[in-house]
Amino acid sequence: MLAMAVVLGGLPLAWVWRQGRGAPHRERLRLLTVLAMTLTFELILFGAFTRLTDSGLGCPDWPGCYGHASPLGAHGDIQLAQTAMPTGPVTHGKAWVEMLHRYFASAVGFLILTTAVLHTRWRREAGMPSPAWSWLSLAWVLVQGLFGALTVTMKLFPAIVTLHLLLALGLLMLLGWQAQRLGARREPMTPGLRTGLVAVLAVVLMQVALGGWVSTNYAVLACDDFPTCQGGWWPAMDFARGFTLWRELGLHHDGSVLPFEALVAIHWTHRLFAVVATAAVLLLAWRLHRAGLATWSRRLLLILLWQLLSGLSNVVLDWPLAAALAHTGGAAALLLCLTLLRARAQRLTPEA
């Protein structure tokens, strides 16, 4: 597994090194951080693909697959499991999806480790910011790996899977923040606009957390009509059981089966809060436009439109894989866009 991480992480690292040949250390570090950020975004999408194809338990142990570094060595064990249950959770295809996700994650971890080491080595260069953020990213990705292991060993425990998703998004935002700190551009903003930006970011984070709870509880189709749910504006719902956080998938904490009304409550809460999040992003986009930041305003509006359309498609088209992936990608893009803008607003000087 470690060798796979070095090989897969070393290839894009070599490309960045070649692209940044002759550039100052700060620029090379920025390129490496942008690469790690981009691959983290793709890893989030691949993680969503793993979850949506029910491949999360394709290899029921961790970090290997039945004690092997790849599904090739575990062929016999996988075949036995697939023969017993042909549709999974363990099949040859799902095992490869799960292990590719782990390989990809380990490669991202290797790149972040390399970034932290190089940042520390070059920290005395003029204008170089503190490497503390790089080491925080490394610590973050290690915690993320722990939650990835718990996702498997705790059999897709909804709270763990949701936290795993939120940590991945947090890592993306952290890398985006660092990439901006290593750049030189800034966006002048009034204190009020900067405060409003943070408030909108908090609202969007809450909405994404609710969306993660919908996904990890498989509550997307609990409301299969729009704009109503189950034919009404206030369907029968069980909020107490729906938002009991510490419980197994599909079960209440007492071991009873989670009622359908609980799934409806999860879905409907996410849909109602989407109204709040949409209004917040629209207000921020309007304020950005008035402040002379029309490019950022348009970016937010385009991502918001993408989110609304992909979210609606999940309901009316019975949760197609492409729409579900698009919705996850839109959430990540929206959080990243807000983070990049906030980082630029904060950076009043190149060294800040």
One Martini backbone bead per residue (centre of mass of N, CA, C, O) as a GRO file, in nm:
protein
  352
    1MET     BB    1   0.058   0.063  -0.021
    2LEU     BB    2   0.302   0.253   0.001
    3ALA     BB    3   0.406   0.208  -0.285
    4MET     BB    4   0.150   0.312  -0.426
    5ALA     BB    5   0.164   0.599  -0.312
    6VAL     BB    6   0.437   0.677  -0.438
    7VAL     BB    7   0.368   0.625  -0.732
    8LEU     BB    8   0.103   0.793  -0.762
    9GLY     BB    9   0.233   1.057  -0.634
   10GLY     BB   10   0.495   1.082  -0.813
   11LEU     BB   11   0.385   1.155  -1.091
   12PRO     BB   12   0.262   1.441  -1.035
   13LEU     BB   13   0.518   1.549  -0.899
   14ALA     BB   14   0.698   1.538  -1.152
   15TRP     BB   15   0.527   1.732  -1.318
   16VAL     BB   16   0.554   1.979  -1.133
   17TRP     BB   17   0.860   1.992  -1.136
   18ARG     BB   18   0.875   2.051  -1.438
   19GLN     BB   19   0.692   2.307  -1.448
   20GLY     BB   20   0.878   2.452  -1.202
   21ARG     BB   21   1.128   2.503  -1.349
   22GLY     BB   22   1.302   2.785  -1.212
   23ALA     BB   23   1.122   2.848  -0.992
   24PRO     BB   24   1.025   2.952  -0.719
   25HIS     BB   25   0.947   2.801  -0.432
   26ARG     BB   26   0.668   2.926  -0.395
   27GLU     BB   27   0.554   2.835  -0.673
   28ARG     BB   28   0.602   2.531  -0.638
   29LEU     BB   29   0.425   2.505  -0.387
   30ARG     BB   30   0.166   2.602  -0.520
   31LEU     BB   31   0.144   2.381  -0.735
   32LEU     BB   32   0.132   2.146  -0.532
   33THR     BB   33  -0.124   2.243  -0.384
   34VAL     BB   34  -0.310   2.247  -0.631
   35LEU     BB   35  -0.282   1.951  -0.692
   36ALA     BB   36  -0.392   1.844  -0.422
   37MET     BB   37  -0.664   1.985  -0.452
   38THR     BB   38  -0.757   1.853  -0.717
   39LEU     BB   39  -0.734   1.556  -0.617
   40THR     BB   40  -0.935   1.590  -0.386
   41PHE     BB   41  -1.178   1.649  -0.559
   42GLU     BB   42  -1.164   1.375  -0.710
   43LEU     BB   43  -1.182   1.201  -0.454
   44ILE     BB   44  -1.465   1.285  -0.374
   45LEU     BB   45  -1.600   1.169  -0.626
   46PHE     BB   46  -1.496   0.878  -0.586
   47GLY     BB   47  -1.627   0.841  -0.311
   48ALA     BB   48  -1.914   0.874  -0.417
   49PHE     BB   49  -1.901   0.638  -0.612
   50THR     BB   50  -1.850   0.424  -0.399
   51ARG     BB   51  -2.116   0.471  -0.245
   52LEU     BB   52  -2.329   0.463  -0.491
   53THR     BB   53  -2.216   0.153  -0.565
   54ASP     BB   54  -2.176  -0.013  -0.302
   55SER     BB   55  -1.831  -0.024  -0.236
   56GLY     BB   56  -1.748   0.022   0.073
   57LEU     BB   57  -1.750  -0.323   0.116
   58GLY     BB   58  -1.564  -0.466  -0.101
   59CYS     BB   59  -1.359  -0.446   0.147
   60PRO     BB   60  -1.399  -0.558   0.485
   61ASP     BB   61  -1.116  -0.440   0.524
   62TRP     BB   62  -0.812  -0.280   0.676
   63PRO     BB   63  -0.631  -0.164   0.404
   64GLY     BB   64  -0.695  -0.412   0.269
   65CYS     BB   65  -0.782  -0.733   0.100
   66TYR     BB   66  -0.789  -0.987   0.285
   67GLY     BB   67  -0.472  -0.903   0.347
   68HIS     BB   68  -0.433  -0.758   0.074
   69ALA     BB   69  -0.315  -0.517  -0.165
   70SER     BB   70  -0.523  -0.670  -0.359
   71PRO     BB   71  -0.772  -0.836  -0.535
   72LEU     BB   72  -0.588  -1.053  -0.651
   73GLY     BB   73  -0.511  -1.195  -0.375
   74ALA     BB   74  -0.845  -1.204  -0.306
   75HIS     BB   75  -1.004  -1.382  -0.508
   76GLY     BB   76  -1.117  -1.620  -0.337
   77ASP     BB   77  -1.274  -1.457  -0.124
   78ILE     BB   78  -1.451  -1.299  -0.321
   79GLN     BB   79  -1.583  -1.544  -0.459
   80LEU     BB   80  -1.726  -1.652  -0.209
   81ALA     BB   81  -1.894  -1.395  -0.148
   82GLN     BB   82  -2.031  -1.377  -0.431
   83THR     BB   83  -2.170  -1.655  -0.423
   84ALA     BB   84  -2.344  -1.594  -0.170
   85MET     BB   85  -2.360  -1.272  -0.287
   86PRO     BB   86  -2.396  -1.149  -0.601
   87THR     BB   87  -2.468  -0.826  -0.509
   88GLY     BB   88  -2.344  -0.831  -0.231
   89PRO     BB   89  -2.095  -0.629  -0.110
   90VAL     BB   90  -1.907  -0.854  -0.244
   91THR     BB   91  -1.710  -0.790  -0.532
   92HIS     BB   92  -1.493  -0.748  -0.776
   93GLY     BB   93  -1.577  -0.461  -0.858
   94LYS     BB   94  -1.601  -0.337  -0.568
   95ALA     BB   95  -1.315  -0.395  -0.478
   96TRP     BB   96  -1.176  -0.210  -0.687
   97VAL     BB   97  -1.311   0.051  -0.610
   98GLU     BB   98  -1.216   0.059  -0.314
   99MET     BB   99  -0.904   0.035  -0.370
  100LEU     BB  100  -0.876   0.282  -0.553
  101HIS     BB  101  -0.956   0.479  -0.336
  102ARG     BB  102  -0.717   0.414  -0.149
  103TYR     BB  103  -0.488   0.477  -0.342
  104PHE     BB  104  -0.567   0.771  -0.395
  105ALA     BB  105  -0.552   0.864  -0.098
  106SER     BB  106  -0.250   0.794  -0.053
  107ALA     BB  107  -0.143   0.987  -0.271
  108VAL     BB  108  -0.243   1.246  -0.140
  109GLY     BB  109  -0.087   1.206   0.123
  110PHE     BB  110   0.194   1.216  -0.007
  111LEU     BB  111   0.172   1.507  -0.117
  112ILE     BB  112   0.126   1.644   0.158
  113LEU     BB  113   0.389   1.553   0.284
  114THR     BB  114   0.575   1.686   0.076
  115THR     BB  115   0.478   1.974   0.124
  116ALA     BB  116   0.560   1.996   0.424
  117VAL     BB  117   0.861   1.941   0.387
  118LEU     BB  118   0.924   2.168   0.180
  119HIS     BB  119   0.816   2.404   0.345
  120THR     BB  120   1.020   2.368   0.577
  121ARG     BB  121   1.279   2.392   0.403
  122TRP     BB  122   1.169   2.691   0.273
  123ARG     BB  123   1.084   2.896   0.513
  124ARG     BB  124   1.333   3.121   0.478
  125GLU     BB  125   1.215   3.240   0.250
  126ALA     BB  126   1.115   3.508   0.108
  127GLY     BB  127   0.767   3.529   0.181
  128MET     BB  128   0.724   3.275   0.342
  129PRO     BB  129   0.508   3.105   0.492
  130SER     BB  130   0.400   2.914   0.722
  131PRO     BB  131   0.402   2.552   0.769
  132ALA     BB  132   0.154   2.488   0.952
  133TRP     BB  133  -0.067   2.429   0.736
  134SER     BB  134   0.070   2.178   0.616
  135TRP     BB  135   0.063   2.011   0.883
  136LEU     BB  136  -0.239   2.024   0.918
  137SER     BB  137  -0.305   1.867   0.660
  138LEU     BB  138  -0.167   1.608   0.747
  139ALA     BB  139  -0.334   1.559   1.001
  140TRP     BB  140  -0.604   1.558   0.854
  141VAL     BB  141  -0.548   1.311   0.664
  142LEU     BB  142  -0.513   1.110   0.896
  143VAL     BB  143  -0.797   1.136   1.009
  144GLN     BB  144  -0.936   1.060   0.745
  145GLY     BB  145  -0.819   0.773   0.738
  146LEU     BB  146  -0.954   0.678   0.998
  147PHE     BB  147  -1.247   0.718   0.890
  148GLY     BB  148  -1.214   0.521   0.658
  149ALA     BB  149  -1.179   0.275   0.839
  150LEU     BB  150  -1.449   0.307   1.000
  151THR     BB  151  -1.639   0.278   0.759
  152VAL     BB  152  -1.574  -0.026   0.738
  153THR     BB  153  -1.572  -0.147   1.038
  154MET     BB  154  -1.876   0.005   1.085
  155LYS     BB  155  -2.066  -0.041   0.843
  156LEU     BB  156  -2.173   0.245   0.746
  157PHE     BB  157  -2.190   0.455   0.957
  158PRO     BB  158  -2.344   0.746   0.918
  159ALA     BB  159  -2.168   0.940   1.093
  160ILE     BB  160  -1.894   0.851   0.974
  161VAL     BB  161  -1.951   0.904   0.674
  162THR     BB  162  -2.016   1.204   0.706
  163LEU     BB  163  -1.744   1.286   0.833
  164HIS     BB  164  -1.573   1.190   0.597
  165LEU     BB  165  -1.687   1.396   0.400
  166LEU     BB  166  -1.629   1.659   0.564
  167LEU     BB  167  -1.323   1.617   0.579
  168ALA     BB  168  -1.274   1.628   0.276
  169LEU     BB  169  -1.383   1.917   0.241
  170GLY     BB  170  -1.190   2.045   0.447
  171LEU     BB  171  -0.932   1.977   0.290
  172LEU     BB  172  -1.000   2.137   0.039
  173MET     BB  173  -1.016   2.413   0.184
  174LEU     BB  174  -0.731   2.412   0.305
  175LEU     BB  175  -0.579   2.400   0.032
  176GLY     BB  176  -0.705   2.655  -0.086
  177TRP     BB  177  -0.596   2.848   0.125
  178GLN     BB  178  -0.295   2.793   0.071
  179ALA     BB  179  -0.285   2.869  -0.228
  180GLN     BB  180  -0.355   3.170  -0.170
  181ARG     BB  181  -0.116   3.235   0.025
  182LEU     BB  182   0.097   3.173  -0.218
  183GLY     BB  183  -0.005   3.401  -0.352
  184ALA     BB  184  -0.081   3.759  -0.477
  185ARG     BB  185  -0.374   3.792  -0.476
  186ARG     BB  186  -0.654   4.029  -0.435
  187GLU     BB  187  -0.969   4.128  -0.262
  188PRO     BB  188  -1.145   4.396  -0.207
  189MET     BB  189  -1.304   4.439   0.120
  190THR     BB  190  -1.531   4.479   0.336
  191PRO     BB  191  -1.604   4.382   0.648
  192GLY     BB  192  -1.902   4.308   0.586
  193LEU     BB  193  -1.843   4.115   0.346
  194ARG     BB  194  -1.662   3.919   0.497
  195THR     BB  195  -1.873   3.836   0.705
  196GLY     BB  196  -2.085   3.737   0.500
  197LEU     BB  197  -1.909   3.514   0.381
  198VAL     BB  198  -1.886   3.345   0.639
  199ALA     BB  199  -2.189   3.300   0.678
  200VAL     BB  200  -2.238   3.151   0.410
  201LEU     BB  201  -2.039   2.925   0.462
  202ALA     BB  202  -2.193   2.810   0.707
  203VAL     BB  203  -2.457   2.749   0.559
  204VAL     BB  204  -2.337   2.556   0.347
  205LEU     BB  205  -2.221   2.352   0.544
  206MET     BB  206  -2.493   2.268   0.661
  207GLN     BB  207  -2.616   2.170   0.394
  208VAL     BB  208  -2.400   1.955   0.338
  209ALA     BB  209  -2.448   1.791   0.593
  210LEU     BB  210  -2.741   1.722   0.522
  211GLY     BB  211  -2.671   1.582   0.255
  212GLY     BB  212  -2.495   1.362   0.383
  213TRP     BB  213  -2.729   1.243   0.556
  214VAL     BB  214  -2.899   1.159   0.320
  215SER     BB  215  -2.696   0.971   0.178
  216THR     BB  216  -2.609   0.780   0.428
  217ASN     BB  217  -2.939   0.706   0.455
  218TYR     BB  218  -3.092   0.677   0.188
  219ALA     BB  219  -3.307   0.958   0.142
  220VAL     BB  220  -3.359   1.064  -0.149
  221LEU     BB  221  -3.647   0.887  -0.209
  222ALA     BB  222  -3.851   0.988   0.015
  223CYS     BB  223  -3.880   1.219  -0.207
  224ASP     BB  224  -4.046   1.183  -0.539
  225ASP     BB  225  -4.133   1.486  -0.535
  226PHE     BB  226  -4.211   1.817  -0.696
  227PRO     BB  227  -4.215   2.030  -0.427
  228THR     BB  228  -4.324   1.808  -0.285
  229CYS     BB  229  -4.402   1.550  -0.025
  230GLN     BB  230  -4.601   1.300  -0.048
  231GLY     BB  231  -4.820   1.525  -0.160
  232GLY     BB  232  -4.694   1.742   0.049
  233TRP     BB  233  -4.577   2.004   0.271
  234TRP     BB  234  -4.634   1.804   0.545
  235PRO     BB  235  -4.528   1.526   0.610
  236ALA     BB  236  -4.468   1.247   0.757
  237MET     BB  237  -4.254   1.273   1.053
  238ASP     BB  238  -3.925   1.166   1.215
  239PHE     BB  239  -3.696   1.348   1.379
  240ALA     BB  240  -3.580   1.187   1.615
  241ARG     BB  241  -3.480   0.942   1.436
  242GLY     BB  242  -3.346   1.089   1.199
  243PHE     BB  243  -3.153   1.266   1.431
  244THR     BB  244  -3.007   1.016   1.524
  245LEU     BB  245  -2.668   0.982   1.513
  246TRP     BB  246  -2.616   0.717   1.699
  247ARG     BB  247  -2.631   0.473   1.449
  248GLU     BB  248  -2.723   0.244   1.245
  249LEU     BB  249  -2.796   0.142   0.946
  250GLY     BB  250  -3.150   0.147   0.950
  251LEU     BB  251  -3.133   0.214   1.264
  252HIS     BB  252  -3.198   0.237   1.576
  253HIS     BB  253  -3.053   0.247   1.891
  254ASP     BB  254  -3.250  -0.015   1.973
  255GLY     BB  255  -3.264  -0.188   1.678
  256SER     BB  256  -3.476  -0.073   1.522
  257VAL     BB  257  -3.637   0.008   1.253
  258LEU     BB  258  -3.630   0.259   1.042
  259PRO     BB  259  -3.854   0.471   0.958
  260PHE     BB  260  -3.975   0.636   0.688
  261GLU     BB  261  -4.028   0.910   0.837
  262ALA     BB  262  -3.726   0.962   0.891
  263LEU     BB  263  -3.638   0.997   0.595
  264VAL     BB  264  -3.825   1.232   0.536
  265ALA     BB  265  -3.703   1.427   0.742
  266ILE     BB  266  -3.423   1.437   0.618
  267HIS     BB  267  -3.501   1.537   0.336
  268TRP     BB  268  -3.682   1.789   0.407
  269THR     BB  269  -3.465   1.948   0.558
  270HIS     BB  270  -3.275   1.982   0.319
  271ARG     BB  271  -3.480   2.126   0.135
  272LEU     BB  272  -3.547   2.368   0.320
  273PHE     BB  273  -3.246   2.468   0.361
  274ALA     BB  274  -3.200   2.535   0.060
  275VAL     BB  275  -3.347   2.804   0.070
  276VAL     BB  276  -3.147   2.944   0.257
  277ALA     BB  277  -2.888   2.897   0.091
  278THR     BB  278  -2.981   3.032  -0.168
  279ALA     BB  279  -3.034   3.313  -0.051
  280ALA     BB  280  -2.745   3.361   0.053
  281VAL     BB  281  -2.597   3.338  -0.222
  282LEU     BB  282  -2.757   3.557  -0.370
  283LEU     BB  283  -2.681   3.789  -0.183
  284LEU     BB  284  -2.376   3.767  -0.221
  285ALA     BB  285  -2.370   3.804  -0.528
  286TRP     BB  286  -2.490   4.088  -0.522
  287ARG     BB  287  -2.268   4.217  -0.344
  288LEU     BB  288  -2.032   4.152  -0.530
  289HIS     BB  289  -2.130   4.310  -0.773
  290ARG     BB  290  -2.140   4.589  -0.625
  291ALA     BB  291  -1.815   4.555  -0.547
  292GLY     BB  292  -1.674   4.453  -0.833
  293LEU     BB  293  -1.722   4.109  -0.826
  294ALA     BB  294  -1.848   3.965  -1.089
  295THR     BB  295  -1.695   3.700  -1.130
  296TRP     BB  296  -1.771   3.572  -0.856
  297SER     BB  297  -2.073   3.596  -0.889
  298ARG     BB  298  -2.098   3.409  -1.136
  299ARG     BB  299  -1.979   3.158  -1.010
  300LEU     BB  300  -2.191   3.119  -0.791
  301LEU     BB  301  -2.439   3.104  -0.980
  302LEU     BB  302  -2.350   2.856  -1.144
  303ILE     BB  303  -2.322   2.659  -0.908
  304LEU     BB  304  -2.607   2.690  -0.801
  305LEU     BB  305  -2.751   2.591  -1.054
  306TRP     BB  306  -2.619   2.314  -1.054
  307GLN     BB  307  -2.735   2.225  -0.778
  308LEU     BB  308  -3.036   2.251  -0.839
  309LEU     BB  309  -3.045   2.059  -1.086
  310SER     BB  310  -2.915   1.806  -0.955
  311GLY     BB  311  -3.112   1.780  -0.720
  312LEU     BB  312  -3.369   1.752  -0.891
  313SER     BB  313  -3.275   1.502  -1.053
  314ASN     BB  314  -3.265   1.302  -0.816
  315VAL     BB  315  -3.577   1.299  -0.783
  316VAL     BB  316  -3.714   1.280  -1.082
  317LEU     BB  317  -3.482   1.040  -1.174
  318ASP     BB  318  -3.405   0.836  -0.945
  319TRP     BB  319  -3.099   0.866  -0.872
  320PRO     BB  320  -2.872   0.918  -1.063
  321LEU     BB  321  -2.538   0.895  -1.077
  322ALA     BB  322  -2.466   1.160  -1.226
  323ALA     BB  323  -2.632   1.350  -1.041
  324ALA     BB  324  -2.499   1.275  -0.772
  325LEU     BB  325  -2.212   1.359  -0.853
  326ALA     BB  326  -2.283   1.651  -0.930
  327HIS     BB  327  -2.377   1.734  -0.644
  328THR     BB  328  -2.111   1.685  -0.500
  329GLY     BB  329  -1.937   1.868  -0.680
  330GLY     BB  330  -2.097   2.130  -0.623
  331ALA     BB  331  -2.043   2.143  -0.320
  332ALA     BB  332  -1.735   2.157  -0.341
  333ALA     BB  333  -1.722   2.409  -0.527
  334LEU     BB  334  -1.866   2.607  -0.338
  335LEU     BB  335  -1.671   2.587  -0.098
  336LEU     BB  336  -1.416   2.662  -0.257
  337CYS     BB  337  -1.501   2.938  -0.362
  338LEU     BB  338  -1.546   3.068  -0.081
  339THR     BB  339  -1.258   3.016   0.024
  340LEU     BB  340  -1.094   3.168  -0.189
  341LEU     BB  341  -1.228   3.441  -0.143
  342ARG     BB  342  -1.157   3.467   0.159
  343ALA     BB  343  -0.849   3.449   0.124
  344ARG     BB  344  -0.823   3.704  -0.053
  345ALA     BB  345  -0.953   3.903   0.150
  346GLN     BB  346  -0.735   3.859   0.377
  347ARG     BB  347  -0.504   3.927   0.174
  348LEU     BB  348  -0.338   4.230   0.199
  349THR     BB  349  -0.074   4.067   0.168
  350PRO     BB  350   0.150   3.836   0.047
  351GLU     BB  351   0.231   3.753   0.365
  352ALA     BB  352  -0.056   3.690   0.516
   0.00000   0.00000   0.00000
